[in-house]
Amino acid sequence: MISIEAELSGVKTVGITGHIRPDGDCTGSTLGLYNYIKDNMPEIDVDIYLEPVEDCYKFLRYSDCIKSYSAKNREYDVFVVLDCGDIERTAGFVRDLIRNAKKTICIDHHETVKNFATINHVIPKTGSASEVLYELLDENKVSKAVAECLYVGIINDTGVFKYQSTTSRTMEIAGKFMNLGIDFTKIIDDTFYRRTYMQTMLVGHALSSSVLTMEGKLIYSFATKALLDSLGLVGRDAGVVIDQLRFVKNVEVALFMYELPDGQIKGSLRSVDRIDVNCIANQLGGGGHMRAAGFTSTLSAEEIVAKVEELMGEQL
């Protein structure tokens, strides 16, 4: 077991990043580490690099310090990559900084990590990268600001503690954060459940146009770029849809797809009980977890559905 204190001992410069299109766990874990270093290691010059994060996460301390551009020719003593097991899934502007660092550390919980870093600390059975990170910190030095960041990551990747990756340890950590005084109810509402009116319209469209196949075991829906444009939404706004599909009675797998600006299709998969959607996502060039996974594909929506049906059939 590594520790952040040991790995950053004597270090002067640290870079931090996560995956493209940062979600709650990516944003929470990277900002959680940034805040921890700021609180406890003032001698370290630390930078955080991410693509722009969603507005709902901007209440987190130091979110305004996120750099969405490269510091050219900079060589960091240590570069930490969180919630991302493949350097190709980091933003293009940060990859050279990772490669040029003297030491790299990957902290993740996905099964598909490519072990690209000097140190790869990966715990696949853990519900979030934020929880993996917490175990590497000195809990006595975790401030309320750090707790808020990590709580955001944990609730977003465990579906507010309802996914099977949630353990008693997950709940214990959340309890510690509550004891630090975080407004856990508001954080859950504002970062997981709250949506704009246009996102609500998208949910309505996705549900009304959804299709049940495989005798009701698969439900899927697809949003074109034209639809997203008409609602003034971008791809990341579509994340509110998938769980609504998953809640349909008797469904085993929910699939939501939306068209990216380059014509590729981004897909999200959720499983209720028997199907390992990580295996399905792997076959489509993506990955994730047994109950939640995603992918980006050049296939058409119809071809993706056919492939998902085929792979589901192999597991049933």
MIBARO-891647 format. One line per 2 residues: number of its first residue (from 1); for each residue x, z, y of N, C-alpha, C. Coordinates in Angstrom, 1 decimal. Each point is the difference from the previous one (the first is absolute). Layout:
% MIBARO-891647
NUM> X/Z/Y/X/Z/Y/X/Z/Y ~ ...
This chain:
% MIBARO-891647
1> 0.8/0.0/-1.2/-0.8/0.0/1.2/0.9/0.0/1.2 ~ -0.2/-1.0/0.9/0.7/0.0/1.3/-0.7/0.8/1.0
3> 0.6/0.3/1.1/-0.6/0.6/1.1/0.3/-0.7/1.3 ~ -0.9/0.0/0.9/0.3/-0.7/1.3/1.1/0.7/0.7
5> 0.0/1.3/0.0/1.1/0.8/0.6/1.4/-0.4/-0.5 ~ 0.1/-0.1/-1.3/1.3/-0.3/-0.6/0.4/-1.5/0.3
7> -0.9/-0.9/-0.1/0.3/-1.4/0.2/0.3/-0.4/1.5 ~ -0.5/0.8/0.9/0.2/-0.2/1.4/1.1/0.9/0.6
9> 0.6/0.8/-0.8/1.0/0.9/0.5/1.2/-0.7/0.5 ~ 0.4/0.2/1.3/1.1/-0.6/0.6/-0.2/-1.4/0.5
11> -1.3/-0.5/-0.2/-0.3/-1.4/0.4/-0.3/0.0/1.5 ~ 0.4/-1.1/0.6/-0.2/-0.2/1.5/-1.1/-0.9/0.3
13> -0.3/-1.0/-0.8/-1.0/-1.0/0.3/-0.9/-0.2/-1.2 ~ -1.3/-0.1/0.2/-1.0/-0.2/-1.1/-1.0/-1.0/0.5
15> -0.3/-1.0/-0.9/-1.1/-0.9/0.2/-1.1/0.3/-1.0 ~ -1.2/-0.3/0.4/-1.2/0.3/-0.9/-0.9/-1.2/0.1
17> -0.6/-0.4/-1.2/-1.0/-1.1/0.0/-0.8/0.2/-1.2 ~ -1.1/-0.9/-0.1/-0.9/-0.1/-1.1/-0.4/-1.4/-0.3
19> -1.1/-0.3/-0.6/-0.4/-1.3/-0.3/-0.7/-0.7/1.1 ~ -0.1/-1.3/-0.1/-0.8/-0.8/1.0/-1.5/0.4/0.0
21> -0.6/-0.3/1.1/-1.4/0.4/0.1/-0.2/1.5/-0.3 ~ 0.6/0.9/0.7/0.1/1.4/-0.4/-1.4/0.7/-0.1
23> -0.3/0.6/-1.1/-1.3/0.7/-0.2/0.3/1.5/0.3 ~ -1.0/0.8/-0.4/0.1/1.4/0.3/1.2/0.7/-0.6
25> 0.3/-0.3/-1.3/1.1/0.7/-0.7/1.3/-0.5/0.6 ~ 0.2/-1.3/0.3/1.2/-0.5/0.6/0.2/0.6/1.3
27> -1.0/0.0/0.9/0.1/0.5/1.3/0.3/1.5/0.0 ~ -0.8/0.8/-0.9/0.2/1.4/-0.1/1.3/0.5/-0.5
29> 0.5/-0.7/-1.0/1.3/0.4/-0.6/1.1/-0.3/0.9 ~ 0.0/-1.2/0.6/1.2/-0.3/0.9/0.0/0.8/1.3
31> -1.2/0.2/0.6/-0.1/0.9/1.1/0.3/1.5/-0.3 ~ -0.4/0.4/-1.3/0.2/1.3/-0.4/1.5/0.3/-0.1
33> 0.8/-0.9/-0.5/1.4/0.1/-0.1/0.6/0.0/1.4 ~ -0.4/-0.9/0.8/0.5/-0.1/1.4/-0.2/1.3/0.7
35> -1.2/0.6/0.0/-0.3/1.2/0.6/0.8/1.2/-0.5 ~ 0.2/0.0/-1.4/0.8/1.0/-0.6/1.5/0.0/0.5
37> 0.5/-1.2/0.1/1.4/-0.1/0.5/0.1/0.4/1.5 ~ -1.0/-0.4/0.8/0.0/0.4/1.4/-0.1/1.5/0.2
39> -0.8/0.6/-0.9/-0.2/1.5/0.1/1.2/0.8/-0.4 ~ 0.6/-0.5/-1.1/1.1/0.8/-0.6/1.4/-0.5/0.0
41> 0.2/-1.2/0.4/1.3/-0.6/0.1/0.2/-0.7/1.3 ~ 0.0/0.7/1.1/0.1/-0.7/1.3/1.3/-0.7/0.2
43> 1.0/0.3/-0.8/1.3/-0.7/0.2/0.0/-1.4/-0.6 ~ -1.1/-0.4/-0.7/-0.1/-1.3/-0.6/-0.7/-0.9/0.9
45> 0.5/-1.2/0.2/-0.6/-1.1/0.7/-0.9/-0.8/-1.0 ~ -1.3/0.2/0.1/-0.9/-0.6/-1.0/-0.9/-1.0/0.7
47> -0.2/-1.2/-0.7/-1.0/-1.0/0.4/-1.0/-0.3/-1.1 ~ -1.2/-0.4/0.4/-1.0/-0.3/-1.0/-0.5/-1.4/0.3
49> 0.0/-0.9/-1.0/-0.4/-1.4/0.1/-1.2/-0.3/-0.9 ~ -1.1/-0.5/0.6/-1.1/-0.4/-0.7/-0.7/-1.2/0.8
51> -0.8/-0.8/-0.7/-0.9/-0.8/0.7/-1.0/0.9/0.7 ~ -0.7/-0.5/1.0/-1.0/0.8/0.7/-1.0/0.7/-0.9
53> -0.2/1.3/0.2/-0.9/0.8/-0.8/-1.4/0.0/0.6 ~ -0.9/0.4/-0.8/-1.4/0.0/0.4/-0.2/1.1/1.1
55> -1.0/-0.3/0.9/-0.3/1.0/1.1/-0.3/1.4/-0.5 ~ -0.7/0.1/-1.2/-0.4/1.3/-0.5/1.1/0.9/-0.3
57> 1.2/-0.6/-0.2/1.2/0.8/-0.3/0.8/0.4/1.2 ~ -0.4/-0.5/1.2/0.9/0.2/1.2/-0.1/1.4/0.6
59> -0.9/0.9/-0.6/0.0/1.4/0.4/1.2/0.7/-0.5 ~ 0.6/-0.5/-1.0/1.2/0.6/-0.7/1.2/0.1/1.0
61> 0.6/1.1/0.1/1.1/0.2/0.9/1.1/-1.0/-0.3 ~ 0.6/-0.6/1.1/1.1/-1.0/0.0/-0.5/-1.4/-0.5
63> -1.3/-0.2/-0.2/-0.4/-1.3/-0.4/0.4/-1.0/1.1 ~ 0.1/0.4/1.2/0.4/-0.9/1.1/1.5/-0.3/0.0
65> 0.7/0.6/-0.9/1.5/-0.3/-0.2/0.2/-1.0/-1.0 ~ -1.0/-0.5/-0.7/0.2/-1.0/-1.0/0.5/-1.3/0.6
67> 1.1/-0.6/-0.5/0.5/-1.3/0.4/-0.5/-1.1/-0.9 ~ -0.5/-1.0/0.6/-0.5/-1.2/-0.7/0.9/-1.2/0.3
69> 1.3/0.3/0.1/1.0/-1.0/0.2/1.3/0.5/-0.5 ~ 1.0/-0.9/-0.1/1.2/0.4/-0.7/1.1/0.4/1.1
71> 0.8/1.0/-0.4/1.1/0.4/0.8/1.2/-0.8/-0.6 ~ 0.3/-1.1/0.6/1.0/-1.0/-0.6/1.4/0.7/-0.1
73> 0.5/-0.4/-1.2/1.4/0.4/-0.3/0.3/1.5/-0.1 ~ -1.1/0.8/-0.1/0.2/1.5/-0.1/0.3/0.3/-1.5
75> 0.9/0.9/-0.2/0.3/0.5/-1.3/-0.3/1.5/-0.1 ~ -1.1/0.3/-0.8/-0.4/1.4/-0.2/0.8/0.7/-1.1
77> 0.2/1.3/0.2/0.7/0.7/-1.1/-0.9/0.1/-1.2 ~ -1.3/0.2/0.3/-1.0/0.0/-1.1/-1.3/-0.7/0.5
79> -0.5/-0.8/-0.9/-1.3/-0.6/0.2/-1.0/0.4/-1.1 ~ -1.1/0.5/0.4/-1.0/0.5/-0.9/-1.2/-0.9/0.0
81> -0.4/-0.5/-1.2/-1.2/-0.8/-0.2/-1.0/0.7/-0.8 ~ -1.2/0.2/0.6/-1.0/0.8/-0.6/-1.2/-0.9/-0.4
83> -0.7/0.4/-1.1/-1.2/-0.7/-0.5/0.2/-1.5/-0.2 ~ 1.2/-0.4/-0.3/0.3/-1.4/-0.2/1.2/-0.1/-1.0
85> -0.3/-0.7/-1.1/1.0/-0.1/-1.0/0.8/-1.3/-0.1 ~ -0.2/-0.8/1.0/0.6/-1.4/0.1/0.4/-0.3/1.4
87> 1.2/-0.3/0.2/0.5/-0.3/1.4/-0.8/-1.2/0.6 ~ -0.4/-0.9/-0.9/-0.8/-1.1/0.5/-1.4/0.3/0.5
89> -0.4/1.2/-0.2/-1.3/0.5/0.5/0.1/0.8/1.3 ~ 1.3/0.1/0.5/0.2/0.6/1.3/-0.2/-1.2/1.0
91> -0.2/0.4/1.3/-0.1/-1.0/1.1/1.3/-0.8/0.1 ~ -0.1/-1.3/0.3/1.2/-0.8/0.0/1.0/0.5/1.0
93> -0.4/0.6/1.1/0.9/0.4/1.1/0.9/1.2/-0.4 ~ -0.4/0.6/-1.1/0.8/1.3/-0.4/0.9/-0.2/-1.2
95> -0.2/-1.1/-0.7/0.8/-0.2/-1.3/1.5/0.0/0.2 ~ 0.5/-0.6/1.0/1.5/0.0/0.2/0.5/1.4/0.3
97> -0.9/0.8/0.7/0.4/1.4/0.3/0.2/0.8/-1.2 ~ -1.0/-0.3/-1.0/0.1/0.7/-1.3/1.3/-0.4/-0.7
99> 0.2/-1.3/-0.1/1.1/-0.5/-0.7/1.4/0.4/0.6 ~ 0.0/0.2/1.3/1.2/0.4/0.6/0.3/1.5/0.0
101> -0.9/0.8/-0.4/0.1/1.4/0.1/1.1/0.5/-1.0 ~ 0.7/1.1/0.3/1.0/0.5/-0.9/-0.6/0.6/-1.3
103> -1.2/0.5/0.1/-0.7/0.6/-1.1/-1.5/-0.3/0.2 ~ -0.7/-0.3/-1.1/-1.4/-0.2/0.1/-0.7/0.9/-1.0
105> -1.2/0.5/0.4/-0.8/0.9/-0.9/-1.4/-0.6/-0.1 ~ -0.5/-0.2/-1.2/-1.4/-0.4/-0.2/-0.8/1.2/-0.5
107> -1.1/0.3/0.7/-0.9/1.1/-0.4/-1.3/-0.6/-0.2 ~ -0.5/0.0/-1.3/-1.2/-0.7/-0.3/-0.8/0.6/-1.2
109> -1.1/-0.6/-0.2/-0.9/0.5/-1.2/-0.6/-1.2/-0.7 ~ 0.5/-1.2/0.2/-0.5/-1.1/-0.7/0.8/-0.3/-1.2
111> -0.6/-0.6/-1.0/0.6/-0.3/-1.3/0.9/-1.2/0.1 ~ -0.2/-0.8/1.0/0.7/-1.3/0.1/1.2/0.0/0.9
113> 0.6/1.1/0.2/1.2/0.1/0.8/1.2/-0.8/-0.6 ~ 0.7/-0.7/0.9/1.1/-0.9/-0.5/1.4/0.7/0.1
115> 0.0/1.3/0.3/1.3/0.7/0.0/1.0/-0.7/0.9 ~ -0.4/-0.4/1.2/0.9/-0.7/0.9/0.9/0.9/0.8
117> -0.3/1.3/0.0/0.8/0.9/0.9/1.1/0.7/-0.7 ~ 0.9/0.7/0.8/1.0/0.8/-0.6/-0.5/1.1/-0.8
119> -1.1/0.7/0.5/-0.7/1.0/-0.7/-1.5/-0.4/0.0 ~ -0.5/-0.1/-1.2/-1.4/-0.3/-0.2/-0.7/1.2/-0.6
121> -0.8/0.7/0.9/-0.7/1.2/-0.5/-1.5/-0.4/-0.1 ~ -0.4/-0.3/-1.2/-1.3/-0.5/-0.2/-0.8/0.9/-1.1
123> -1.1/0.5/0.4/-0.8/0.8/-0.9/-1.4/-0.7/-0.2 ~ -0.1/-0.9/-1.0/-1.2/-0.9/-0.1/-1.3/0.8/-0.2
125> 0.0/1.1/-0.6/-1.3/0.7/-0.3/-0.5/0.8/1.3 ~ 0.7/0.0/1.1/-0.4/0.7/1.2/-0.9/-0.9/0.8
127> -1.0/0.6/0.6/-1.0/-0.7/0.7/0.4/-0.7/1.3 ~ 1.1/0.4/0.6/0.3/-0.6/1.3/1.5/0.1/0.2
129> 0.6/-0.9/0.8/1.4/0.2/0.4/0.2/1.2/0.9 ~ -1.1/0.4/0.7/0.0/1.2/0.9/0.2/1.2/-0.8
131> -0.6/0.1/-1.2/0.2/1.1/-0.9/1.4/0.1/-0.6 ~ 0.5/-1.2/-0.4/1.3/-0.1/-0.5/1.0/0.5/1.0
133> -0.2/-0.4/1.3/0.9/0.4/1.1/-0.1/1.5/0.2 ~ -1.2/0.6/0.0/-0.1/1.4/0.2/0.8/0.8/-0.9
135> 0.1/-0.4/-1.3/0.8/0.8/-0.9/1.5/-0.1/0.2 ~ 0.4/-0.9/0.9/1.4/-0.1/0.3/0.4/0.8/1.3
137> -1.0/0.5/0.7/0.2/0.8/1.2/0.0/1.5/-0.2 ~ 0.6/0.7/0.9/-0.1/1.4/0.0/-1.3/0.4/0.6
139> -0.9/0.5/-0.9/-1.4/0.3/0.5/0.0/1.0/1.1 ~ 1.0/0.8/0.1/0.0/1.0/1.1/0.3/-0.7/1.4
141> 0.4/-1.2/-0.1/0.4/-0.7/1.3/-1.1/-1.1/0.3 ~ -1.0/0.0/-0.8/-1.1/-1.0/0.3/-0.9/0.4/1.1
143> 0.0/-0.7/1.1/-0.8/0.4/1.2/-1.4/-0.5/-0.2 ~ -0.9/0.4/0.9/-1.4/-0.5/0.0/0.0/-1.6/0.2
145> 0.9/-0.5/0.9/0.1/-1.4/0.2/0.4/-0.8/-1.2 ~ 1.0/0.6/-0.8/0.4/-0.7/-1.3/-1.2/0.1/-1.0
147> -0.7/1.2/0.0/-1.1/0.1/-0.9/-1.1/-1.0/0.3 ~ -0.3/-0.2/1.2/-1.0/-1.0/0.4/0.3/-1.4/-0.5
149> 1.3/-0.4/0.1/0.4/-1.3/-0.5/-0.2/-0.1/-1.5 ~ 0.6/1.0/-0.7/-0.1/0.0/-1.5/-1.4/0.1/-0.5
151> -0.8/0.7/0.7/-1.4/0.2/-0.4/-0.7/-1.4/0.1 ~ 0.2/-0.7/1.1/-0.5/-1.3/0.1/0.4/-0.9/-1.2
153> 1.2/0.0/-0.3/0.5/-0.8/-1.2/-0.7/0.4/-1.3 ~ -0.1/1.3/-0.2/-0.5/0.5/-1.3/-1.5/-0.4/-0.1
155> -0.8/0.3/1.1/-1.5/-0.3/-0.2/-0.2/-1.5/-0.1 ~ 0.8/-0.8/0.7/-0.3/-1.4/-0.1/0.4/-0.6/-1.3
157> 1.0/0.5/-0.7/0.4/-0.6/-1.3/-0.6/0.7/-1.2 ~ -0.7/1.1/0.2/-0.7/0.6/-1.1/-1.6/-0.2/0.2
159> -0.3/-0.8/1.1/-1.5/-0.1/0.2/-0.6/1.3/0.3 ~ 0.6/0.8/0.9/-0.4/1.3/0.3/-0.2/0.9/-1.3
161> 1.1/0.0/-0.8/0.1/0.8/-1.1/-0.9/-0.3/-1.2 ~ -0.6/-1.3/0.0/-0.9/-0.3/-1.1/0.7/-0.9/-1.1
163> 1.1/-0.6/0.3/0.7/-0.9/-1.0/0.6/0.9/-1.1 ~ 0.2/-0.5/-1.1/0.6/0.7/-1.2/1.4/0.5/0.2
165> 0.7/-0.6/1.0/1.4/0.4/0.3/0.0/1.3/0.8 ~ -1.2/0.5/0.4/0.0/1.3/0.6/0.2/1.1/-1.0
167> 0.9/1.0/0.3/0.3/1.1/-0.9/-0.3/1.3/0.7 ~ 0.2/1.1/-0.8/-0.1/1.3/0.6/1.1/0.2/1.1
169> 1.1/-0.6/-0.3/1.1/0.1/1.0/-0.3/-0.7/1.3 ~ -0.7/-1.2/-0.1/-0.5/-0.7/1.2/-0.8/0.9/0.8
171> -1.0/0.7/-0.6/-0.9/0.9/0.7/0.7/1.2/0.5 ~ 1.0/0.5/-0.7/0.8/1.1/0.5/0.8/-0.4/1.3
173> 0.6/-1.2/0.0/0.7/-0.4/1.2/-1.0/-0.2/1.2 ~ -1.2/-0.6/-0.3/-1.0/-0.1/1.0/-0.4/1.3/0.6
175> -0.1/1.0/-0.9/-0.3/1.4/0.5/1.0/0.6/0.9 ~ 1.3/-0.3/-0.3/1.1/0.4/0.9/-0.1/-0.6/1.3
177> -0.4/-1.3/0.1/-0.2/-0.6/1.3/-1.1/0.6/0.7 ~ -1.1/0.3/-0.7/-1.1/0.6/0.7/0.4/1.4/0.6
179> 0.8/0.7/-0.7/0.5/1.3/0.5/0.8/-0.1/1.3 ~ 0.6/-1.3/0.2/0.8/-0.2/1.2/-0.9/-0.4/1.2
181> -1.3/-0.1/-0.3/-1.0/-0.2/1.1/-0.4/-1.4/0.3 ~ 0.3/-0.9/-0.9/-0.4/-1.4/0.2/-1.6/-0.1/0.0
183> -0.5/-0.9/0.8/-1.4/-0.2/0.0/-0.4/-1.0/-1.1 ~ -0.1/0.5/-1.2/-0.1/-0.9/-1.2/-1.3/-0.7/0.0
185> -1.1/0.5/0.5/-1.2/-0.7/0.0/0.0/-1.2/0.9 ~ 0.5/0.2/1.2/0.1/-1.1/1.0/1.0/-1.1/-0.5
187> 1.1/0.5/-0.6/1.0/-1.0/-0.5/-0.7/-0.9/-1.1 ~ -0.7/0.6/-0.9/-0.7/-0.7/-1.1/-1.0/-1.0/0.6
189> -0.9/0.5/0.9/-1.0/-0.9/0.6/0.6/-1.1/0.8 ~ 1.0/0.3/0.8/0.6/-1.0/0.9/0.9/-1.0/-0.6
191> 0.7/0.3/-1.1/0.9/-0.9/-0.6/-0.5/-0.6/-1.3 ~ -1.0/0.6/-0.6/-0.5/-0.6/-1.3/-1.4/-0.5/0.1
193> -0.9/0.7/0.6/-1.4/-0.5/0.0/-0.4/-0.7/1.3 ~ 0.5/0.3/1.1/-0.4/-0.6/1.3/0.2/-1.4/0.0
195> -0.9/-0.8/0.5/0.1/-1.5/0.1/-0.7/-0.5/1.2 ~ 0.5/-1.1/0.5/-0.6/-0.6/1.2/-1.4/-0.7/-0.4
197> -0.7/-0.3/1.0/-1.3/-0.7/-0.3/0.3/-1.4/-0.7 ~ 1.0/-0.7/0.4/0.3/-1.3/-0.6/0.5/0.2/-1.4
199> 0.7/1.1/-0.3/0.4/0.3/-1.4/-1.2/0.3/-0.8 ~ -1.0/0.7/0.6/-1.3/0.2/-0.7/-0.7/-1.3/-0.3
201> 0.1/-0.9/0.9/-0.6/-1.4/-0.2/0.7/-0.7/-1.2 ~ 1.3/0.2/-0.1/0.7/-0.6/-1.1/-0.4/0.6/-1.3
203> -0.1/1.3/0.0/-0.4/0.7/-1.3/-1.4/-0.6/-0.4 ~ -0.9/-0.1/1.0/-1.3/-0.5/-0.3/0.0/-1.4/-0.6
205> 0.9/-0.9/0.6/0.1/-1.3/-0.5/0.6/-0.1/-1.4 ~ 1.0/0.9/-0.2/0.7/0.0/-1.3/-0.9/0.5/-1.1
207> -0.9/0.9/0.3/-0.9/0.5/-1.0/-1.1/-1.0/-0.3 ~ -0.5/-0.6/1.1/-1.2/-0.9/-0.2/0.5/-1.3/-0.6
209> 1.3/-0.4/0.1/0.5/-1.2/-0.6/0.7/0.2/-1.3 ~ 0.1/1.3/-0.5/0.7/0.3/-1.2/-0.6/-0.6/-1.2
211> 0.8/-0.1/-1.0/-0.4/-0.6/-1.3/0.3/0.9/-1.2 ~ -0.9/0.2/-0.9/0.2/0.7/-1.2/0.3/-0.9/-1.1
213> 1.0/0.2/-0.8/0.3/-0.8/-1.2/0.4/0.9/-1.1 ~ 0.3/-0.7/-1.2/0.4/0.8/-1.2/-1.0/1.1/-0.3
215> -1.3/-0.4/0.0/-1.1/0.9/-0.3/0.0/1.2/0.9 ~ 0.4/-0.2/1.2/-0.1/1.1/1.0/1.3/0.8/0.0
217> 1.0/-0.3/-0.7/1.2/0.8/0.0/1.0/-0.3/1.1 ~ -0.1/-1.2/0.6/0.8/-0.5/1.1/-0.9/-0.3/1.2
219> 0.3/0.6/1.2/-0.6/-0.4/1.2/1.1/-0.6/1.0 ~ -0.3/-1.1/0.6/1.0/-0.5/0.9/-0.7/-0.6/1.3
221> 0.8/-0.1/1.0/-0.4/-0.5/1.3/1.2/-0.6/0.7 ~ -0.3/-1.0/0.9/1.1/-0.7/0.6/-0.4/-0.2/1.5
223> 1.0/0.2/0.9/-0.2/-0.2/1.4/0.9/-1.1/0.5 ~ -0.5/-1.0/0.6/0.9/-1.1/0.5/0.6/0.4/1.3
225> 1.1/-0.6/0.4/0.6/0.2/1.3/-1.0/-0.3/1.1 ~ -0.8/-1.0/-0.1/-1.0/-0.3/1.0/-1.0/1.2/0.2
227> -0.4/0.6/-1.1/-0.9/1.2/0.1/0.7/1.1/0.8 ~ 1.3/0.3/-0.5/0.7/1.1/0.7/0.2/-0.3/1.5
229> 0.3/-1.3/0.3/0.2/-0.4/1.4/-1.3/0.2/0.8 ~ -1.2/-0.3/-0.6/-1.3/0.1/0.7/-0.3/1.4/0.3
231> 0.5/0.9/-0.8/-0.2/1.5/0.2/1.1/0.6/0.8 ~ 1.0/-0.8/0.4/1.1/0.6/0.7/0.8/0.9/-0.8
233> 0.1/-0.2/-1.3/0.8/0.9/-0.9/1.2/-0.7/-0.5 ~ 1.0/0.8/-0.4/1.2/-0.5/-0.7/-0.1/0.6/-1.4
235> 1.0/-0.5/-0.9/-0.1/0.4/-1.4/0.0/1.5/-0.2 ~ 0.8/0.8/0.7/0.1/1.4/-0.2/-1.4/0.7/0.2
237> -0.8/-0.7/0.8/-1.4/0.6/0.3/-0.9/-0.1/-1.2 ~ 0.4/-0.8/-1.0/-0.8/-0.3/-1.1/0.1/1.1/-1.1
239> 0.9/1.0/0.2/0.2/1.0/-1.0/-1.2/0.9/-0.3 ~ -0.9/0.0/0.9/-1.2/0.8/-0.1/-1.0/-0.5/-1.1
241> 0.2/-1.2/-0.5/-1.0/-0.6/-0.8/0.1/0.4/-1.5 ~ 1.2/0.1/-0.5/0.2/0.1/-1.5/-0.7/1.2/-0.6
243> 0.1/1.1/0.6/-0.6/1.2/-0.6/-1.6/-0.1/0.0 ~ -0.5/-0.7/0.9/-1.5/-0.2/0.0/-0.4/-0.9/-1.2
245> 0.8/-0.9/-0.3/-0.2/-0.8/-1.2/0.1/0.8/-1.3 ~ 1.0/0.8/0.0/0.3/0.8/-1.2/-1.1/1.0/-0.4
247> -0.8/0.4/1.0/-1.1/1.0/-0.2/-1.2/-0.6/-0.7 ~ 0.0/-1.3/-0.2/-1.2/-0.6/-0.6/-0.1/0.4/-1.5
249> -1.2/0.5/-0.4/-0.2/0.6/-1.3/0.4/-1.0/-1.1 ~ 0.7/0.5/-1.0/0.4/-0.7/-1.3/1.2/-0.9/0.2
251> 0.5/-0.2/1.2/1.1/-0.8/0.3/1.3/0.6/-0.6 ~ 0.8/-0.8/-0.6/1.3/0.5/-0.5/1.1/-0.3/1.0
253> 0.0/-1.2/0.6/1.0/-0.4/0.9/-0.6/-0.7/1.3 ~ 0.5/0.4/1.1/-0.4/-0.6/1.3/1.1/-0.8/0.5
255> -0.3/-1.2/0.5/1.0/-0.9/0.6/-0.5/-0.5/1.3 ~ 0.8/0.2/1.1/-0.3/-0.5/1.3/1.2/-0.9/0.4
257> -0.3/-1.1/0.5/1.0/-1.0/0.5/-0.3/-0.4/1.4 ~ 1.1/-0.3/0.7/-0.2/-0.6/1.4/1.1/-1.0/0.2
259> -0.3/-0.9/0.8/1.0/-1.1/0.3/0.9/0.4/1.1 ~ 1.3/-0.3/-0.2/1.0/0.3/1.0/0.2/-1.2/0.9
261> 0.6/0.2/1.1/0.2/-1.2/1.0/0.8/-1.1/-0.6 ~ 0.9/0.2/-1.0/0.7/-1.1/-0.6/-0.7/-0.6/-1.2
263> -1.3/0.4/-0.2/-0.8/-0.6/-1.1/0.1/0.7/-1.3 ~ 1.0/0.9/-0.2/0.1/0.8/-1.2/-1.2/1.0/0.0
265> -0.2/0.6/-1.2/-1.1/1.0/-0.1/0.6/1.3/-0.4 ~ -0.4/1.0/0.8/0.3/1.4/-0.3/-1.1/0.7/-0.8
267> 0.3/0.6/-1.1/-1.0/0.6/-0.9/0.3/1.5/-0.2 ~ -1.1/0.7/-0.1/0.0/1.4/-0.3/-0.8/0.3/-1.3
269> 0.5/0.8/-0.9/-0.6/0.3/-1.2/-0.2/1.5/-0.2 ~ -1.2/0.4/-0.5/-0.3/1.4/-0.3/-0.6/0.1/-1.3
271> 0.4/1.0/-0.8/-0.5/0.2/-1.4/-0.7/1.3/0.0 ~ -1.1/0.0/-0.8/-0.8/1.3/-0.1/0.5/0.8/-1.2
273> 0.2/-0.6/-1.2/0.3/0.8/-1.2/1.0/-0.7/-0.9 ~ -0.4/-1.1/-0.6/0.7/-0.5/-1.2/1.1/-1.0/0.3
275> 0.0/-0.6/1.2/0.9/-1.2/0.3/1.2/0.5/0.8 ~ 1.1/-0.5/-0.4/1.3/0.2/0.8/0.1/-1.1/0.9
277> -0.3/0.1/1.3/0.1/-1.1/1.0/1.4/-0.3/0.4 ~ 0.9/1.0/-0.2/1.4/-0.3/0.3/0.5/-1.1/-0.9
279> -0.4/0.0/-1.2/0.4/-1.1/-0.9/-0.5/-1.4/0.4 ~ -1.3/0.0/0.5/-0.6/-1.2/0.5/0.7/-0.5/1.3
281> 0.3/1.0/0.9/0.6/-0.4/1.3/1.4/-0.5/-0.3 ~ 0.7/0.5/-1.0/1.4/-0.5/-0.4/-0.1/-1.4/-0.3
283> -1.0/-0.4/-0.8/-0.1/-1.4/-0.4/-0.3/-1.0/1.2 ~ -0.5/0.6/1.1/-0.3/-0.7/1.2/1.1/0.1/1.1
285> 1.1/0.6/-0.4/1.1/0.1/0.9/0.0/1.3/0.8 ~ -0.8/0.9/-0.3/-0.1/1.3/0.8/0.3/1.2/-0.9
287> -0.6/1.1/0.3/0.1/1.2/-0.7/-0.7/1.2/0.6 ~ 0.3/1.1/-0.5/-0.6/1.2/0.6/-0.1/1.1/-1.1
289> -1.2/0.4/-0.2/-0.3/1.1/-1.0/-1.1/-0.4/-1.0 ~ -0.2/0.9/-1.0/-1.0/-0.3/-1.0/-1.4/-0.2/0.6
291> -0.3/0.8/1.0/-1.4/-0.1/0.5/-0.1/-0.7/1.4 ~ 1.2/-0.3/0.6/-0.1/-0.7/1.3/1.3/-0.9/0.1
293> -0.2/-1.2/0.3/1.1/-0.9/0.1/-0.4/-1.2/0.9 ~ 1.0/-0.8/0.3/-0.2/-1.1/0.9/1.0/-1.1/-0.2
295> -0.3/-1.2/0.6/0.9/-1.2/-0.2/-0.3/-1.0/1.1 ~ 0.9/-0.9/0.2/-0.1/-1.2/0.9/0.2/-1.2/-0.9
297> -0.9/-1.0/0.1/0.1/-1.1/-0.9/-0.2/-1.3/0.7 ~ 0.6/-1.1/-0.5/-0.3/-1.4/0.5/-1.2/-0.6/-0.8
299> -0.5/0.7/-1.0/-1.1/-0.5/-0.7/-1.3/0.0/0.9 ~ -1.0/-0.8/-0.4/-1.3/0.0/0.7/-0.7/1.3/-0.4
301> -1.0/0.3/0.7/-0.9/1.2/-0.4/-0.6/-0.2/-1.4 ~ -0.4/-1.2/-0.3/-0.6/-0.3/-1.2/1.0/0.2/-1.2
303> 1.2/-0.5/0.3/1.0/0.2/-1.1/0.4/1.4/-0.2 ~ 0.1/0.8/1.1/0.3/1.4/-0.1/-1.1/0.7/-0.8
305> -1.2/-0.2/0.3/-1.1/0.6/-0.8/0.1/-0.3/-1.5 ~ 0.2/-1.3/-0.3/0.2/-0.4/-1.4/1.2/0.7/-0.7
307> 1.0/0.2/0.8/1.2/0.7/-0.6/-0.3/1.4/-0.2 ~ -0.7/0.7/0.9/-0.4/1.4/-0.1/-0.9/0.2/-1.2
309> -1.0/-0.9/-0.2/-0.9/0.0/-1.1/0.8/-0.1/-1.3 ~ 0.9/-0.9/-0.1/0.8/-0.2/-1.2/0.8/1.3/-0.3
311> 0.7/0.5/1.0/0.8/1.2/-0.3/-0.8/1.2/-0.3 ~ -1.2/0.2/0.7/-0.9/1.0/-0.4/-0.4/-0.1/-1.5
313> -0.3/-1.2/-0.4/-0.5/-0.2/-1.3/1.1/0.4/-1.1 ~ 1.2/-0.2/0.4/1.1/0.5/-0.9/0.1/1.5/-0.2
315> -0.5/0.7/1.0/0.0/1.5/0.0/-1.2/0.6/-0.6 ~ -1.1/-0.7/0.1/-1.3/0.5/-0.5/-0.2/-0.1/-1.5
